[in-house]
């Protein structure tokens, strides 16, 4: 094997062993004006509509649940606005904005 072929094969093996995990990892941020940002905007807009719908459905019955969902909608709005203004957003922030599990802490028990 000539030296160039050997160097390329070693470089290829090194990339597979050490570089591939880094290449396969998902970015921690979503950059604006990308297909990924379009998908995130669609998901965020759907979540916002759902949060506002939930807020309306609880407003007559329990203001604390209504308030929770309004706050979640505002959180989602901030992320949407950031992307629209050309700023990246973090996946952790998206995950947190979409997480409504704490709503049960505010719901009345019957």
N, CA and C atoms as an extended XYZ file, in Angstrom:
330
Properties=species:S:1:pos:R:3:atomname:S:1:resname:S:1:resid:I:1 pbc="F F F"
N         0.844       -1.158        0.000 N   UNK     1
C         0.000        0.000        0.000 CA  UNK     1
C         0.902        1.237        0.000 C   UNK     1
N         0.617        2.155       -0.916 N   UNK     2
C         1.463        3.346       -0.930 CA  UNK     2
C         1.116        4.251        0.249 C   UNK     2
N         1.979        5.191        0.532 N   UNK     3
C         1.845        5.995        1.750 CA  UNK     3
C         0.584        6.873        1.726 C   UNK     3
N         0.192        7.401        0.570 N   UNK     4
C        -1.005        8.230        0.493 CA  UNK     4
C        -2.254        7.395        0.808 C   UNK     4
N        -2.325        6.215        0.250 N   UNK     5
C        -3.465        5.337        0.521 CA  UNK     5
C        -3.514        4.972        2.000 C   UNK     5
N        -2.352        4.717        2.580 N   UNK     6
C        -2.285        4.369        3.991 CA  UNK     6
C        -2.769        5.539        4.859 C   UNK     6
N        -2.316        6.744        4.544 N   UNK     7
C        -2.714        7.933        5.306 CA  UNK     7
C        -4.216        8.143        5.197 C   UNK     7
N        -4.766        7.990        3.992 N   UNK     8
C        -6.203        8.163        3.805 CA  UNK     8
C        -7.000        7.105        4.549 C   UNK     8
N        -6.506        5.877        4.566 N   UNK     9
C        -7.236        4.833        5.284 CA  UNK     9
C        -7.181        5.064        6.788 C   UNK     9
N        -6.041        5.502        7.299 N   UNK    10
C        -5.928        5.801        8.722 CA  UNK    10
C        -6.828        6.992        9.063 C   UNK    10
N        -6.837        7.998        8.211 N   UNK    11
C        -7.687        9.168        8.442 CA  UNK    11
C        -9.152        8.762        8.424 C   UNK    11
N        -9.529        7.880        7.519 N   UNK    12
C       -10.914        7.409        7.448 CA  UNK    12
C       -11.316        6.645        8.685 C   UNK    12
N       -10.456        5.772        9.158 N   UNK    13
C       -10.736        5.014       10.374 CA  UNK    13
C       -10.816        5.959       11.568 C   UNK    13
N        -9.917        6.929       11.633 N   UNK    14
C        -9.952        7.899       12.728 CA  UNK    14
C       -11.258        8.681       12.714 C   UNK    14
N       -11.711        9.081       11.542 N   UNK    15
C       -12.963        9.810       11.429 CA  UNK    15
C       -14.120        8.950       11.907 C   UNK    15
N       -14.125        7.695       11.501 N   UNK    16
C       -15.195        6.806       11.926 CA  UNK    16
C       -15.187        6.582       13.430 C   UNK    16
N       -14.007        6.416       13.991 N   UNK    17
C       -13.916        6.129       15.413 CA  UNK    17
C       -14.124        7.357       16.287 C   UNK    17
N       -13.579        8.483       15.859 N   UNK    18
C       -13.590        9.663       16.725 CA  UNK    18
C       -14.491       10.784       16.227 C   UNK    18
N       -14.648       10.919       14.943 N   UNK    19
C       -15.407       12.040       14.403 CA  UNK    19
C       -16.860       11.730       14.145 C   UNK    19
N       -17.210       10.500       13.910 N   UNK    20
C       -18.585       10.161       13.560 CA  UNK    20
C       -19.582       10.518       14.654 C   UNK    20
N       -19.294       10.251       15.924 N   UNK    21
C       -20.278       10.647       16.928 CA  UNK    21
C       -20.560       12.147       16.908 C   UNK    21
N       -19.550       12.943       16.691 N   UNK    22
C       -19.761       14.390       16.642 CA  UNK    22
C       -20.600       14.771       15.432 C   UNK    22
N       -20.399       14.087       14.317 N   UNK    23
C       -21.179       14.384       13.130 CA  UNK    23
C       -22.625       13.952       13.299 C   UNK    23
N       -22.855       12.885       14.014 N   UNK    24
C       -24.196       12.352       14.168 CA  UNK    24
C       -25.007       13.101       15.227 C   UNK    24
N       -24.341       13.794       16.129 N   UNK    25
C       -25.049       14.507       17.178 CA  UNK    25
C       -25.882       15.635       16.602 C   UNK    25
N       -27.009       15.852       17.211 N   UNK    26
C       -27.891       16.920       16.792 CA  UNK    26
C       -27.417       18.223       17.426 C   UNK    26
N       -27.510       19.281       16.682 N   UNK    27
C       -27.121       20.589       17.196 CA  UNK    27
C       -28.002       20.960       18.377 C   UNK    27
N       -27.456       21.718       19.300 N   UNK    28
C       -28.240       22.136       20.461 CA  UNK    28
C       -29.085       23.364       20.163 C   UNK    28
N       -28.866       23.982       19.005 N   UNK    29
C       -29.663       25.144       18.618 CA  UNK    29
C       -30.278       24.930       17.246 C   UNK    29
N       -31.329       25.657       17.008 N   UNK    30
C       -31.962       25.675       15.693 CA  UNK    30
C       -31.710       27.050       15.109 C   UNK    30
N       -31.076       27.055       13.967 N   UNK    31
C       -30.752       28.306       13.295 CA  UNK    31
C       -31.956       28.782       12.481 C   UNK    31
N       -32.161       30.090       12.407 N   UNK    32
C       -33.287       30.625       11.637 CA  UNK    32
C       -33.100       30.380       10.143 C   UNK    32
N       -34.198       30.448        9.427 N   UNK    33
C       -34.197       30.331        7.963 CA  UNK    33
C       -33.631       29.005        7.466 C   UNK    33
N       -33.931       27.940        8.172 N   UNK    34
C       -33.525       26.601        7.768 CA  UNK    34
C       -34.775       25.725        7.747 C   UNK    34
N       -34.707       24.595        7.058 N   UNK    35
C       -35.853       23.673        7.100 CA  UNK    35
C       -36.201       23.259        8.535 C   UNK    35
N       -35.187       23.111        9.356 N   UNK    36
C       -35.392       22.762       10.760 CA  UNK    36
C       -36.158       23.863       11.487 C   UNK    36
N       -35.865       25.108       11.165 N   UNK    37
C       -36.568       26.237       11.780 CA  UNK    37
C       -38.028       26.256       11.345 C   UNK    37
N       -38.287       25.922       10.090 N   UNK    38
C       -39.670       25.857        9.593 CA  UNK    38
C       -40.466       24.799       10.347 C   UNK    38
N       -39.845       23.653       10.567 N   UNK    39
C       -40.502       22.582       11.326 CA  UNK    39
C       -40.762       23.041       12.762 C   UNK    39
N       -39.786       23.690       13.353 N   UNK    40
C       -39.934       24.171       14.731 CA  UNK    40
C       -41.052       25.206       14.813 C   UNK    40
N       -41.119       26.110       13.834 N   UNK    41
C       -42.171       27.128       13.833 CA  UNK    41
C       -43.554       26.486       13.739 C   UNK    41
N       -43.684       25.482       12.901 N   UNK    42
C       -44.962       24.782       12.768 CA  UNK    42
C       -45.351       24.148       14.102 C   UNK    42
N       -44.406       23.481       14.730 N   UNK    43
C       -44.671       22.836       16.015 CA  UNK    43
C       -44.997       23.870       17.098 C   UNK    43
N       -44.245       24.946       17.122 N   UNK    44
C       -44.464       25.988       18.127 CA  UNK    44
C       -45.810       26.685       17.933 C   UNK    44
N       -46.169       26.958       16.698 N   UNK    45
C       -47.461       27.603       16.436 CA  UNK    45
C       -48.620       26.696       16.856 C   UNK    45
N       -48.484       25.413       16.595 N   UNK    46
C       -49.512       24.457       17.028 CA  UNK    46
C       -49.615       24.415       18.545 C   UNK    46
N       -48.473       24.439       19.218 N   UNK    47
C       -48.458       24.412       20.680 CA  UNK    47
C       -49.078       25.687       21.243 C   UNK    47
N       -48.794       26.805       20.603 N   UNK    48
C       -49.359       28.082       21.054 CA  UNK    48
C       -50.875       28.050       20.966 C   UNK    48
N       -51.386       27.581       19.841 N   UNK    49
C       -52.843       27.501       19.665 CA  UNK    49
C       -53.461       26.568       20.707 C   UNK    49
N       -52.805       25.462       20.967 N   UNK    50
C       -53.296       24.513       21.972 CA  UNK    50
C       -53.264       25.136       23.375 C   UNK    50
N       -52.182       25.829       23.695 N   UNK    51
C       -52.084       26.477       25.007 CA  UNK    51
C       -53.182       27.523       25.191 C   UNK    51
N       -53.410       28.334       24.169 N   UNK    52
C       -54.449       29.356       24.275 CA  UNK    52
C       -55.837       28.730       24.369 C   UNK    52
N       -56.057       27.644       23.633 N   UNK    53
C       -57.324       26.924       23.736 CA  UNK    53
C       -57.528       26.350       25.124 C   UNK    53
N       -56.471       25.785       25.682 N   UNK    54
C       -56.559       25.260       27.043 CA  UNK    54
C       -56.821       26.375       28.048 C   UNK    54
N       -56.184       27.512       27.842 N   UNK    55
C       -56.398       28.647       28.752 CA  UNK    55
C       -57.860       29.085       28.711 C   UNK    55
N       -58.424       29.166       27.513 N   UNK    56
C       -59.832       29.567       27.388 CA  UNK    56
C       -60.759       28.551       28.046 C   UNK    56
N       -60.452       27.285       27.882 N   UNK    57
C       -61.341       26.265       28.427 CA  UNK    57
C       -61.306       26.228       29.955 C   UNK    57
N       -60.204       26.664       30.558 N   UNK    58
C       -60.098       26.646       32.017 CA  UNK    58
C       -60.445       27.983       32.649 C   UNK    58
N       -60.548       29.056       31.884 N   UNK    59
C       -60.660       30.386       32.479 CA  UNK    59
C       -61.889       30.537       33.368 C   UNK    59
N       -63.012       29.953       33.019 N   UNK    60
C       -64.213       30.087       33.839 CA  UNK    60
C       -64.147       29.206       35.080 C   UNK    60
N       -63.403       28.118       34.974 N   UNK    61
C       -63.390       27.139       36.056 CA  UNK    61
C       -62.269       27.353       37.065 C   UNK    61
N       -61.065       27.668       36.542 N   UNK    62
C       -59.923       27.783       37.454 CA  UNK    62
C       -58.891       28.732       36.857 C   UNK    62
N       -58.737       29.887       37.490 N   UNK    63
C       -57.818       30.898       36.971 CA  UNK    63
C       -56.360       30.473       37.016 C   UNK    63
N       -55.983       29.610       37.962 N   UNK    64
C       -54.580       29.216       38.048 CA  UNK    64
C       -54.172       28.351       36.846 C   UNK    64
N       -55.061       27.489       36.388 N   UNK    65
C       -54.754       26.675       35.203 CA  UNK    65
C       -54.758       27.573       33.973 C   UNK    65
N       -55.736       28.477       33.912 N   UNK    66
C       -55.807       29.453       32.828 CA  UNK    66
C       -54.496       30.232       32.743 C   UNK    66
N       -54.015       30.705       33.887 N   UNK    67
C       -52.762       31.468       33.941 CA  UNK    67
C       -51.576       30.621       33.476 C   UNK    67
N       -51.521       29.371       33.911 N   UNK    68
C       -50.429       28.476       33.503 CA  UNK    68
C       -50.345       28.386       31.983 C   UNK    68
N       -51.484       28.118       31.334 N   UNK    69
C       -51.472       27.959       29.880 CA  UNK    69
C       -51.185       29.275       29.159 C   UNK    69
N       -51.632       30.390       29.706 N   UNK    70
C       -51.301       31.681       29.095 CA  UNK    70
C       -49.797       31.937       29.171 C   UNK    70
N       -49.196       31.591       30.293 N   UNK    71
C       -47.741       31.751       30.429 CA  UNK    71
C       -46.991       30.850       29.457 C   UNK    71
N       -47.462       29.612       29.284 N   UNK    72
C       -46.815       28.707       28.331 CA  UNK    72
C       -46.946       29.268       26.910 C   UNK    72
N       -48.092       29.849       26.577 N   UNK    73
C       -48.272       30.456       25.258 CA  UNK    73
C       -47.304       31.619       25.067 C   UNK    73
N       -47.089       32.415       26.118 N   UNK    74
C       -46.130       33.529       26.032 CA  UNK    74
C       -44.706       33.003       25.833 C   UNK    74
N       -44.384       31.923       26.524 N   UNK    75
C       -43.067       31.294       26.385 CA  UNK    75
C       -42.845       30.846       24.935 C   UNK    75
N       -43.863       30.225       24.363 N   UNK    76
C       -43.791       29.774       22.969 CA  UNK    76
C       -43.690       30.978       22.034 C   UNK    76
N       -44.477       32.022       22.316 N   UNK    77
C       -44.425       33.246       21.500 CA  UNK    77
C       -43.017       33.829       21.440 C   UNK    77
N       -42.333       33.832       22.582 N   UNK    78
C       -40.964       34.378       22.611 CA  UNK    78
C       -40.042       33.600       21.675 C   UNK    78
N       -40.188       32.285       21.656 N   UNK    79
C       -39.343       31.473       20.771 CA  UNK    79
C       -39.684       31.719       19.306 C   UNK    79
N       -40.966       31.818       19.009 N   UNK    80
C       -41.388       32.117       17.636 CA  UNK    80
C       -40.813       33.456       17.196 C   UNK    80
N       -40.918       34.440       18.064 N   UNK    81
C       -40.417       35.777       17.748 CA  UNK    81
C       -38.909       35.764       17.512 C   UNK    81
N       -38.183       35.038       18.350 N   UNK    82
C       -36.733       34.954       18.172 CA  UNK    82
C       -36.384       34.412       16.786 C   UNK    82
N       -37.034       33.336       16.379 N   UNK    83
C       -36.751       32.774       15.055 CA  UNK    83
C       -37.120       33.762       13.956 C   UNK    83
N       -38.266       34.432       14.106 N   UNK    84
C       -38.694       35.400       13.096 CA  UNK    84
C       -37.725       36.574       12.986 C   UNK    84
N       -37.068       36.905       14.093 N   UNK    85
C       -36.101       38.004       14.093 CA  UNK    85
C       -34.707       37.555       13.671 C   UNK    85
N       -34.575       36.288       13.293 N   UNK    86
C       -33.289       35.799       12.812 CA  UNK    86
C       -32.345       35.316       13.893 C   UNK    86
N       -32.859       35.065       15.078 N   UNK    87
C       -32.028       34.577       16.179 CA  UNK    87
C       -32.189       33.067       16.323 C   UNK    87
N       -31.121       32.378       16.643 N   UNK    88
C       -31.241       30.934       16.898 CA  UNK    88
C       -31.971       30.695       18.218 C   UNK    88
N       -32.575       29.521       18.335 N   UNK    89
C       -33.221       29.139       19.590 CA  UNK    89
C       -32.691       27.778       20.012 C   UNK    89
N       -32.669       27.554       21.297 N   UNK    90
C       -32.119       26.293       21.783 CA  UNK    90
C       -33.192       25.217       21.826 C   UNK    90
N       -32.764       23.996       21.596 N   UNK    91
C       -33.674       22.857       21.688 CA  UNK    91
C       -34.198       22.695       23.114 C   UNK    91
N       -33.363       23.000       24.092 N   UNK    92
C       -33.798       22.902       25.490 CA  UNK    92
C       -34.933       23.883       25.764 C   UNK    92
N       -34.844       25.089       25.204 N   UNK    93
C       -35.913       26.075       25.391 CA  UNK    93
C       -37.204       25.617       24.724 C   UNK    93
N       -37.087       25.004       23.552 N   UNK    94
C       -38.270       24.476       22.871 CA  UNK    94
C       -38.900       23.373       23.710 C   UNK    94
N       -38.060       22.468       24.173 N   UNK    95
C       -38.559       21.355       24.981 CA  UNK    95
C       -39.286       21.869       26.219 C   UNK    95
N       -38.718       22.854       26.870 N   UNK    96
C       -39.345       23.424       28.070 CA  UNK    96
C       -40.655       24.128       27.727 C   UNK    96
N       -40.681       24.867       26.632 N   UNK    97
C       -41.892       25.586       26.245 CA  UNK    97
C       -43.027       24.623       25.888 C   UNK    97
N       -42.685       23.472       25.342 N   UNK    98
C       -43.705       22.497       24.943 CA  UNK    98
C       -44.128       21.584       26.094 C   UNK    98
N       -43.425       21.651       27.193 N   UNK    99
C       -43.714       20.777       28.326 CA  UNK    99
C       -44.832       21.372       29.181 C   UNK    99
N       -45.988       20.745       29.137 N   UNK   100
C       -47.140       21.218       29.910 CA  UNK   100
C       -47.478       20.281       31.068 C   UNK   100
N       -46.549       19.453       31.452 N   UNK   101
C       -46.828       18.487       32.508 CA  UNK   101
C       -47.197       19.135       33.840 C   UNK   101
N       -46.710       20.316       34.081 N   UNK   102
C       -47.011       20.970       35.354 CA  UNK   102
C       -48.440       21.493       35.436 C   UNK   102
N       -49.160       21.468       34.348 N   UNK   103
C       -50.552       21.944       34.370 CA  UNK   103
C       -51.368       21.175       35.399 C   UNK   103
N       -51.059       19.900       35.561 N   UNK   104
C       -51.779       19.084       36.534 CA  UNK   104
C       -51.611       19.583       37.954 C   UNK   104
N       -50.520       20.274       38.223 N   UNK   105
C       -50.313       20.828       39.569 CA  UNK   105
C       -51.314       21.936       39.891 C   UNK   105
N       -51.877       22.541       38.850 N   UNK   106
C       -52.798       23.659       39.034 CA  UNK   106
C       -54.255       23.257       38.889 C   UNK   106
N       -54.499       22.085       38.312 N   UNK   107
C       -55.870       21.645       38.055 CA  UNK   107
C       -56.585       21.306       39.358 C   UNK   107
N       -57.857       21.643       39.430 N   UNK   108
C       -58.605       21.325       40.646 CA  UNK   108
C       -58.832       19.816       40.764 C   UNK   108
N       -58.957       19.369       41.967 N   UNK   109
C       -59.289       17.964       42.205 CA  UNK   109
C       -60.736       17.889       42.647 C   UNK   109
N       -61.419       16.926       42.135 N   UNK   110
C       -62.852       16.775       42.447 CA  UNK   110
C       -63.091       15.527       43.247 C   UNK   110
